[in-house]
Amino acid sequence: MYEVKEFDPSLDLQEFYTLAKQRGFENNSNQQVLYDTFSHLDKYNVWLLYYNNRAIGSVAAHSLEELGMLGDAYRIAARTCFFTGMDNRNQTLRTLNQIKTHNSVTPQLLIPPCIEWAGRDKKLYISSTESSVGTQRWVHNIYCPALNKTGALYDPIELDYRGSFHWFWQLNVDVFYKQLVDNWWPESRILFESSLADYL
């Protein structure tokens, strides 16, 4: 059974941090890089994905006042990680068809909490870089371009952000949610059906 929990310092995440480090998710390997790093911002939040009471993934969202030219904007799907092999699906995201049909943990279980927290009416961006940290290069070269072709992401804006170039892909919330509910996993529907009733 999946659960999504907001970060709280009282959560025991030592196993999660250890596994994140072992699997190369350096940006998820302790509280400082996963959560505290955003404390200078106006708004930020982190969610943990649990399966059978074990934390197996995470995602963050935060305001983008550092990039004033974007207006009232938020970065979503930051600090995204998922430990494959620790849930019943045991699935990795490998094909373009999987990306286009949102057939993976990230769109099904991790992106909706970011959207609902920040607000559907806000400008919501997924950022990518050519960095080799975590899965950034894959997100930049494969994931975001594939979603761009489906209309779920607009064409990116290239910006200097925190000392390096990032591409900011704005989410088309209505298109994304319509695509998601057309391809819902039963587990995702259980968690989010009440909040996404408009798209059914």
N, C-alpha and C positions, 0 to 999 in steps of 0.2 A: 504494500500500500504506500502510495506517495503522499507526502505532505510538503507544504511550502511554509517555512517559518521566517519571520523577520529576524534579523540579527539582534541578539541581546547578549551583553557581556556575560550573563549568567549561563549561557549555553556551553556545554562541555564539547569543545571542538578540537580537542587535542588530536584525536585520531584523524579527523578531517585535515588538519594542518599537516600532519605527518604524511598522509597519503598524497596530499597536494604537492608537497616537496618531492616525494619519491617519483611522482609522475611528471615532474617538470613544470607544474603550475606555480611558479615562484610568486606570482601576484596574489595567490590564495593561501600561502603557506604560514601565515600568522595574522593576528588581529591588526597589527600595524599596517600591513600592506593591503589587507582585504577591506578594512573598515576605517581605521583611524586616518588613513591617508586622505580621506575626503573631508575631514573635520573643519577645514578652513572654508568650506563652501556653504552657501545659504541652506541648501537642501540636499540630502543624500540618504540613501538607504541600501541595505544589503539583505538578500534573502538566501536562505539555505534550503536546498532540496533534500528531503529525507526519503529513504525507502526502507520500510520495516525498521523504523527508529534509528537508522544510521544516516548521517549526513554524507551525501554522495555527489553534491554539486552546489554551486553558488552562482549568484549574479548580483550586480550592483547597478544603481542608477543615481544620477546626480545632476544638479543644476549646472548650467554653463555660463554663469555670469562672467567667467574669465574670457569668454568670447562674446563680448557685448554686441557685436554686429549680427548675431543670430537672434537677438531678442529674447523673449521668454522661452528658453529652450532647455532641453534636457538630453543628456547622454544616457542611453539605455544599453542593456546587454554588456555592460562593462564587467570586468573580473569574472567573466563566464567560464565555468569549468564544470566538467562532468566526468565521473570515474566510471568508464565502461567496465562491464562485467560484474557490476554490483547491484543490478536490478534484474527483474525477470525478463526484460526485453533483450538485454545483453547486446545492444545494437550500437554500431558506430555509423556516423554520417559519412557515406562514401560516394554516393552517386548524385548527379545533378537532379534526377527525378526525386530523390529523397529530399533535397533542398527545396525544390519547387512545390512539393506537396507537404512541406513542413513535417516530414516524417522523422523527427528527432526530438530529443529532450528539450533542446534550447527553445524552439518556437512553441512547443506544446506545453511546457511547464515553467519555463524561466522568463520568457519575454512578457507574457500577460501581466504578472505582478508589477513589472516595471511600468507598463503603459497605464495601468489603473492607478498606480501611486502618483505618477507625474501628471496624468490627465490626458485624455484623448484629444483635447482641444489644443494642447501645447505642441510646439515643434519638437519632435523626438528624433534623435539621431543615433545611429550605430556608427561607431568610428572604426577605422581600420588603418593599419600601417604595414610597412614591409618588414617590420621587426620579426626576429626569429623567436621572441619570447612567447611561450604558450602556443596558441594556434593562430596568432595574429596574421602571419603570412597567408595561411589558408583562408582566413576570413576575408582578407584583402583581395586575394587573387581569384577565389572561387565562390565563396558563400555570398558575399554582397553583390558581386556582378550577376550571379544567378537570380537572386531576388529582385535585382534591378530589372531584369528582363521580364519578370512576371508582373511588374508594376507595384510590387510591395515596397520597393525602395526607389526613391527618386535618384536622379543623377547626382554624384557626389560633389561636394565642395572641398577643395584642398586648402588646408589652413595650417599655419605654424602653431602648434599646440604643445605646451610643456617642453619646448626645446627641440621638437622634431616635427616633420610634416605628417599630418593625419588627413585622412579622407573622411568626411562626414556625410553619411548617407541618410537622408531624411526618410523616416518611415511614413508610408501612406497607411494610416491606421485602419481605415475602412476596408481597403483592399486586403491588407494583412489578415484582419479578423474574418472577412468573408472566406478567404482561402483557408484559414485555420479551421473554421467550423465545418467546412466541406470535407476536411481531412482529419477530424478530431479523433484522437485516441479516446477510448472510454474513460481512462484515468484523468485525462485533461478535462473532459466534459464534466465529470463529477466535481472537479475543483472549481471550474469557472462558468458553468452553464448559467447560473443565476445572474452573474454580472454581465454576461454576453447575450442575454435573451434577445436583444435588438437584432442580432445577426442570424438568428435561427429562421 
